[in-house]
Amino acid sequence: MKLGLAVLRISAAPPPTSAREGGGPLLLLFPSSRIFHCESSSLSLFSSRSPFRPLVARLATSFESSQRNSIHSGSNEDEEEEGDPYLTSSNPSASLLSLSEKPDRSLALLDEYELEELDPDRSTCHNHRSGYVAVLGRPNVGKSTLSNQMIGQKLSIVTEKPQTTRHRILGICSDPEYQMILYDTPGVIEKKMHMLDSMMMKNVRNAALNADCVIVVVDACKVPHKIDDVLEEGIGTLTDNLPILLVLNKKDLIKPGEIAKRLEWYQKFTNVDDVIPVSAKFGQGVDDVKDWILSKLPFGPAYYPKDIASEHPERFFVAEFVREKIFMQYRNEVPYACQVNVLNYISRPTSKDFIQVEIVVEKESQKIILIGKGGKALKVLATAARLDIEDFLQKKVFLEVEVKVKENWRQDEGLLRYYGYGGQIRAL
Ligand SMILES: Nc1nc2c(ncn2[C@@H]2O[C@H](COP(=O)(O)OP(=O)(O)OP(=O)(O)O)[C@@H](O)[C@H]2O)c(=O)[nH]1
């Protein structure tokens, strides 16, 4: 394969005032002699201090395709009219990253330019395993807690409320010997109240399409139950081909004798390959789960550079942190009626980064609750979110939060796709 050396800078909207501290031109090896040199940058994604350097090759492809789309739609009015109104060339941030495509392993191999792994012998990968794992289960069973533990970093927000996870979150756990790519998925629900629920469940299913093995998490505190609903919703007809592990989570909350009984029940009455009891919250049994996954992953090179933990951009996690705080601070229906969008993310080398966030709610009454008397509640929320975001980004930020009403956004397919529930998120 012919290699090309590229300097990649992908533009974000609006363009940052300048490159972020600690960033710099990024040298990449591409599997062609073509040179990418796109103006401006969102070097926040590639900052040497950030662990979240998304798979640049995919972003480049995504950027390239959005460029192609703009040119194409500009030359063909009919097609532009038929297209998604949110993704036209007038929306410069329409660079999309598909969450259902597996990246090309050979590209990931080349991306590891920084590492000695460019050693040509590595392509044989006799001892290296890599693959995808779908983490499925009903709401609130501890899927996100388990995924975070395995990755060793908080990528998915965790609250005591069910259905916190809305997106399929891809987390990458790497070691010199392996790379496991985990899809933390929204909890499987049978009753779909909104279009949002249906789209979330479709994303659960798509996670299994890529999977080399599946983990079904159940809550050890609950009376043992069949997991057919989870398998049907999450895997569909793929059941025969995929190794399945049942993780009996929250074992810290029940007596050892009870754990043994539950293990026996699940081994007897579910059609899974193995059952492992864990306490995801306290990290007990998590290594056993990892060992099981490793035994099921195929041999082959890594899909992603070894030093990244996710391919979601930083702005995705910023929005998730705000959403987590909403779940923690507000009650009843309000958190479920909220959608958080990052409108602006501007890196400023001489002052704090500027992040502008909107919280979309469905009703004026929800907006009033969110803001609180004299804006107090919103201020508490923004402060709590900012502290977590700063901790995550390892730098100070200026966070501006506004609340908007969009009636029935949970039923609006176009908006839902724009918000990233259609299996594609904005890359930058
Ligand atoms: N005691 C105990 N609590 C746990 C354990 N794992 C998760 N939890 C708690 O269970 C609640 C739900 O955990 P999550 O990880 O958000 O569950 P989830 O399955 O991802 O939830 P959804 O977003 O509804 O899909 C949180 O309050 C966690 O702290 C565990 O091993 N032991």
The ligand as an SDF file (V2000), in Angstrom:
LIG
                    3D

 32 34  0  0  0  0  0  0  0  0999 V2000
  -24.4720   -1.1490   44.4180 N   0  0  0  0  0  0  0  0  0  0  0  0
  -24.2000   -1.1230   43.1330 C   0  0  0  0  0  0  0  0  0  0  0  0
  -24.7410   -0.1850   42.3470 N   0  0  0  0  0  0  0  0  0  0  0  0
  -24.4370   -0.1880   41.0180 C   0  0  0  0  0  0  0  0  0  0  0  0
  -23.5800   -1.1630   40.4540 C   0  0  0  0  0  0  0  0  0  0  0  0
  -23.4890   -0.9160   39.1240 N   0  0  0  0  0  0  0  0  0  0  0  0
  -24.2420    0.1570   38.8910 C   0  0  0  0  0  0  0  0  0  0  0  0
  -24.8200    0.6040   40.0170 N   0  0  0  0  0  0  0  0  0  0  0  0
  -25.7200    1.7640   40.1660 C   0  0  0  0  0  0  0  0  0  0  0  0
  -26.8830    1.5320   39.3920 O   0  0  0  0  0  0  0  0  0  0  0  0
  -27.3750    2.7700   38.8400 C   0  0  0  0  0  0  0  0  0  0  0  0
  -27.5020    2.6300   37.3210 C   0  0  0  0  0  0  0  0  0  0  0  0
  -26.2130    2.4470   36.7690 O   0  0  0  0  0  0  0  0  0  0  0  0
  -25.9080    2.7390   35.2380 P   0  0  0  0  0  0  0  0  0  0  0  0
  -24.5270    2.2870   34.9810 O   0  0  0  0  0  0  0  0  0  0  0  0
  -26.2790    4.1320   34.8850 O   0  0  0  0  0  0  0  0  0  0  0  0
  -26.9660    1.7620   34.5630 O   0  0  0  0  0  0  0  0  0  0  0  0
  -27.3530    1.6180   33.0010 P   0  0  0  0  0  0  0  0  0  0  0  0
  -27.7420    0.1950   32.7960 O   0  0  0  0  0  0  0  0  0  0  0  0
  -26.2590    2.1250   32.1410 O   0  0  0  0  0  0  0  0  0  0  0  0
  -28.5970    2.5640   32.9470 O   0  0  0  0  0  0  0  0  0  0  0  0
  -29.4450    3.1450   31.6850 P   0  0  0  0  0  0  0  0  0  0  0  0
  -28.8930    4.4810   31.3730 O   0  0  0  0  0  0  0  0  0  0  0  0
  -30.8250    3.1960   32.2290 O   0  0  0  0  0  0  0  0  0  0  0  0
  -29.3440    2.1820   30.5430 O   0  0  0  0  0  0  0  0  0  0  0  0
  -26.3710    3.8390   39.2750 C   0  0  0  0  0  0  0  0  0  0  0  0
  -26.8870    4.4900   40.4070 O   0  0  0  0  0  0  0  0  0  0  0  0
  -25.1120    3.0490   39.6100 C   0  0  0  0  0  0  0  0  0  0  0  0
  -24.3030    3.6760   40.5720 O   0  0  0  0  0  0  0  0  0  0  0  0
  -23.0150   -2.1510   41.3130 C   0  0  0  0  0  0  0  0  0  0  0  0
  -22.2520   -3.0310   40.9360 O   0  0  0  0  0  0  0  0  0  0  0  0
  -23.3640   -2.0900   42.6430 N   0  0  0  0  0  0  0  0  0  0  0  0
  1  2  1  0
  2  3  2  0
  2 32  1  0
  3  4  1  0
  4  5  2  0
  4  8  1  0
  5  6  1  0
  5 30  1  0
  6  7  2  0
  7  8  1  0
  8  9  1  0
  9 10  1  0
  9 28  1  0
 10 11  1  0
 11 12  1  0
 11 26  1  0
 12 13  1  0
 13 14  1  0
 14 15  2  0
 14 16  1  0
 14 17  1  0
 17 18  1  0
 18 19  2  0
 18 20  1  0
 18 21  1  0
 21 22  1  0
 22 23  2  0
 22 24  1  0
 22 25  1  0
 26 27  1  0
 26 28  1  0
 28 29  1  0
 30 31  2  0
 30 32  1  0
M  END
$$$$
